[in-house]
């Protein structure tokens, strides 16, 4: 299967390097060198992956990500950033980016991330019919994987695609203690030492959205020194 990738990057050297390696993988590649052009291409084209630089002329990567996700575009996004702080990366993930790489990065790591994102997207698409009736209800929380809808106490909760995947995976494994490495492998599609903070930040944001009291969680519980687990429940429990 040929994958089509859109690269939105204003650094010509980086853009050209990415293009060469992606084409070596037999991917179709299109490029944009500024934010406005990149957003237009992303909205009008059909891509399997968008590689999005954070700092762009005319329109930055965070705004592009926000507009795409606001328009219900779920094309996987790999964000590139030269920022030394985590703030913009965290915001990008909050807005719906699937993963990020900090410049400078190795091509091997980039390829691994690209493969992982595409593999996870493929698994999600292939498993969609199978999970069609896998609606989970527990203690006022309702998770509908078909509609990608989460409702708590009758109110709809707005989650990013990754937050939804994380919550759904937890809920499908109630009572099972999951390490950060296991969550990286199962939800993100890769396991790399040093990226456990990605899991932590997502869980913290998820708790703020779904827990009645984030400081005293009742859904996603911390198992100190091991990882996390979802509160045990019976199938169909309200």
PyMOL commands that set and color helices and strands:
alter all, ss='L'
color gray80, all
select helices_A, chain A and resi 12-24+35-44+61-70+87-95+107-127+161-171+180-188+196-210+214-216
alter helices_A, ss='H'
color red, helices_A
select strands_A, chain A and resi 4-8+28-32+49-53+77-81+99-102+136-138+141-144+149-152+155-157+220-223+227-230
alter strands_A, ss='S'
color yellow, strands_A
deselect
rebuild
show_as cartoon
